[in-house]
Amino acid sequence: MAPTVHEPPQLEKRHLPSNGNGGWRNLVPADGDLRLVRDYSSPPASTGIWVGIGAICMTFAAFTSALVVRQGAALDWRHFTLPSVLYLNTVILIASSVTLEMARKRVAVYMGAARPEGRPHPAFWLYVTLLLGVLFVAGQYIAWTQLRSQGLYLATNPSSSFFYVLTAAHALHVLGGLGGLTRVTHKLGNLSLRRTTLDATARYWHFMDVLWIYLLLLLWLKL
């Protein structure tokens, strides 16, 4: 008797929903617009920026505690008038946050457009923000120059030491923010900018504003 050969069972083919790119979801949209995907990317930048902000807060809290303790225990503490350029710097830094928010709104519209070539490029306000940030750092240098012209150096007095340390530490963090804004501008130019990257950079920059206002009040009250 000839053996009976059974045909293998036919499996039903189920096709995953396709978007025109081989069935892979959340990779490349059907129209090939990668910008639409980047809006749904994971937010490691946001998590990292919150960790960084927390570390910065702890650092300046330690500086504040050291300043208060040192002033209370020092008999040689010298009060002096803060350089007037610091108040102009405050206005400049606040204005940079305003221009950054203007840029962020325009970037959202630009990156969400089906044909961004037909819309005005939002990089202008990012460049304005960068310029204002550079002006702020330059203003801090002018403030240090004004103090040196009064004979106040880093090691002249505990009060002047804290002034230099606090303002220089903040200026270094602002330079870090300028680096982040430069990276955002570069990514915007080649349409590889992610919304989470822009939001994290803006959040850090606004935090620099709040931190500076706090430091200015602290220096005005204690120095």
C-alpha positions as CSV (number, residue, x, y, z in Angstrom):
1,M,0.0,0.0,0.0
2,A,1.4,3.3,-1.0
3,P,2.0,5.7,1.9
4,T,-0.4,8.6,2.2
5,V,1.3,12.0,2.0
6,H,-0.5,14.7,3.8
7,E,-0.1,18.2,2.7
8,P,1.1,20.6,5.4
9,P,-1.6,22.8,6.9
10,Q,-2.0,26.1,5.2
11,L,-1.4,28.9,7.6
12,E,-3.3,32.0,7.2
13,K,-1.2,34.9,6.3
14,R,-1.9,38.0,8.3
15,H,-0.5,41.2,7.2
16,L,0.4,43.8,9.6
17,P,-0.9,47.3,8.9
18,S,1.5,48.8,6.4
19,N,2.3,52.4,6.0
20,G,4.1,52.0,2.7
21,N,7.4,51.0,4.3
22,G,7.4,47.2,4.6
23,G,5.0,47.1,7.6
24,W,7.4,48.7,10.0
25,R,5.6,51.1,12.3
26,N,7.0,54.3,13.7
27,L,10.0,54.3,11.5
28,V,9.3,56.1,8.3
29,P,5.8,57.5,7.4
30,A,4.2,56.8,4.1
31,D,5.2,60.2,2.8
32,G,8.8,59.8,3.9
33,D,8.6,62.6,6.3
34,L,10.9,61.7,9.2
35,R,10.0,64.9,11.1
36,L,6.6,63.4,11.9
37,V,8.3,60.4,13.6
38,R,10.6,62.5,15.7
39,D,7.7,64.0,17.6
40,Y,7.1,60.5,19.2
41,S,10.7,59.7,20.1
42,S,11.6,58.6,23.5
43,P,12.5,61.5,25.9
44,P,16.0,60.7,27.3
45,A,16.9,64.4,26.8
46,S,14.1,65.5,29.1
47,T,15.1,63.0,31.8
48,G,18.8,64.0,31.6
49,I,18.0,67.7,31.8
50,W,16.0,67.2,35.0
51,V,18.9,65.3,36.5
52,G,21.3,68.0,35.5
53,I,19.0,70.8,36.9
54,G,18.8,68.9,40.2
55,A,22.6,68.6,40.4
56,I,23.0,72.3,39.7
57,C,20.4,73.2,42.3
58,M,22.4,71.2,44.9
59,T,25.6,72.8,43.9
60,F,24.3,76.4,44.3
61,A,22.5,75.5,47.5
62,A,25.9,74.4,48.9
63,F,27.4,77.7,47.7
64,T,24.5,79.6,49.4
65,S,25.0,77.8,52.6
66,A,28.7,78.4,52.6
67,L,28.2,82.1,51.9
68,V,25.7,82.5,54.8
69,V,27.9,80.6,57.2
70,R,31.0,82.5,56.2
71,Q,29.4,85.9,56.4
72,G,28.1,85.1,59.9
73,A,31.5,84.0,61.2
74,A,33.6,86.6,59.4
75,L,34.8,89.9,61.0
76,D,36.4,91.0,57.8
77,W,33.4,90.7,55.6
78,R,33.3,93.7,53.2
79,H,30.1,95.0,51.7
80,F,30.3,96.6,48.3
81,T,28.0,97.9,45.6
82,L,27.2,95.5,42.8
83,P,28.2,96.5,39.3
84,S,25.3,98.2,37.6
85,V,25.8,96.1,34.4
86,L,24.4,93.1,36.3
87,Y,20.9,94.6,36.1
88,L,21.2,95.1,32.4
89,N,22.4,91.5,32.2
90,T,19.2,90.4,33.9
91,V,17.1,92.1,31.3
92,I,19.2,90.6,28.5
93,L,18.8,87.1,29.9
94,I,15.0,87.4,30.4
95,A,14.7,88.7,26.8
96,S,16.6,85.7,25.6
97,S,14.0,83.4,27.2
98,V,11.3,85.3,25.4
99,T,13.0,85.0,22.0
100,L,13.6,81.3,22.7
101,E,9.9,80.7,23.3
102,M,9.2,82.6,20.1
103,A,11.6,80.3,18.3
104,R,10.1,77.2,19.8
105,K,6.6,78.0,18.7
106,R,7.8,78.7,15.1
107,V,9.9,75.5,15.1
108,A,6.8,73.5,16.0
109,V,4.9,74.9,13.1
110,Y,7.9,74.6,10.7
111,M,8.7,71.0,11.6
112,G,5.1,70.0,11.4
113,A,4.6,71.4,8.0
114,A,4.2,68.9,5.1
115,R,6.4,71.2,3.0
116,P,8.6,73.3,5.3
117,E,10.1,75.1,2.3
118,G,7.0,77.1,2.0
119,R,7.2,78.4,5.5
120,P,9.5,81.0,7.0
121,H,12.6,79.5,8.7
122,P,12.5,79.8,12.5
123,A,16.3,79.9,12.9
124,F,16.3,83.7,13.2
125,W,14.9,83.7,16.7
126,L,17.4,81.0,17.7
127,Y,20.2,83.2,16.5
128,V,18.8,86.1,18.4
129,T,18.7,84.0,21.6
130,L,22.3,82.9,21.0
131,L,23.4,86.6,20.5
132,L,21.6,87.6,23.8
133,G,23.3,84.7,25.6
134,V,26.7,85.9,24.4
135,L,25.9,89.4,25.4
136,F,25.0,88.2,28.9
137,V,28.4,86.4,29.3
138,A,30.2,89.5,28.0
139,G,28.3,91.6,30.5
140,Q,29.5,89.3,33.3
141,Y,33.1,89.9,32.2
142,I,32.5,93.6,32.2
143,A,31.2,93.3,35.8
144,W,34.4,91.5,36.8
145,T,36.4,94.2,35.1
146,Q,34.5,96.9,37.1
147,L,35.2,95.1,40.4
148,R,38.9,94.8,39.5
149,S,39.0,98.5,38.8
150,Q,37.8,99.0,42.4
151,G,40.6,96.8,43.7
152,L,38.3,93.9,44.4
153,Y,39.8,90.6,43.2
154,L,39.1,86.9,43.9
155,A,41.3,86.8,47.0
156,T,40.7,90.4,48.2
157,N,37.9,89.6,50.6
158,P,35.5,86.7,51.3
159,S,32.6,88.7,49.9
160,S,34.4,89.4,46.6
161,S,35.5,85.7,46.5
162,F,31.9,84.6,46.6
163,F,30.9,87.1,44.0
164,Y,33.5,85.8,41.5
165,V,32.8,82.2,42.3
166,L,29.0,82.4,42.0
167,T,28.9,84.6,38.9
168,A,31.6,82.6,37.2
169,A,29.9,79.3,38.0
170,H,26.6,80.6,36.5
171,A,28.4,82.0,33.4
172,L,29.9,78.5,32.8
173,H,26.5,77.0,32.9
174,V,25.2,79.6,30.5
175,L,28.0,78.7,28.1
176,G,26.8,75.1,28.4
177,G,23.3,76.3,27.4
178,L,24.8,78.2,24.5
179,G,26.3,75.0,23.3
180,G,22.9,73.3,23.5
181,L,21.3,76.1,21.5
182,T,24.0,75.8,18.9
183,R,23.3,72.0,18.6
184,V,19.6,72.7,18.3
185,T,20.2,75.2,15.5
186,H,22.4,72.8,13.7
187,K,19.9,70.0,13.9
188,L,17.1,72.3,12.8
189,G,19.2,73.2,9.7
190,N,19.3,69.5,8.5
191,L,15.7,68.7,9.7
192,S,16.9,66.2,12.3
193,L,15.7,68.1,15.3
194,R,13.5,66.3,17.8
195,R,10.9,68.0,19.9
196,T,12.3,66.5,23.1
197,T,15.7,68.0,22.4
198,L,14.3,71.4,21.8
199,D,12.1,71.3,24.9
200,A,14.9,70.1,27.1
201,T,17.2,72.8,25.8
202,A,14.6,75.5,26.4
203,R,13.9,74.1,29.9
204,Y,17.6,74.4,30.8
205,W,17.8,77.9,29.4
206,H,14.8,79.1,31.4
207,F,16.3,77.5,34.5
208,M,19.4,79.7,33.9
209,D,17.1,82.7,34.1
210,V,15.5,81.7,37.4
211,L,18.9,80.8,38.9
212,W,20.4,84.1,37.9
213,I,17.6,86.1,39.4
214,Y,18.0,84.1,42.6
215,L,21.8,84.7,42.6
216,L,21.3,88.4,42.0
217,L,19.0,88.7,44.9
218,L,21.4,86.7,47.1
219,L,24.3,88.9,46.2
220,W,22.3,92.1,46.6
221,L,21.2,91.1,50.1
222,K,24.5,89.6,51.4
223,L,27.2,91.6,49.6
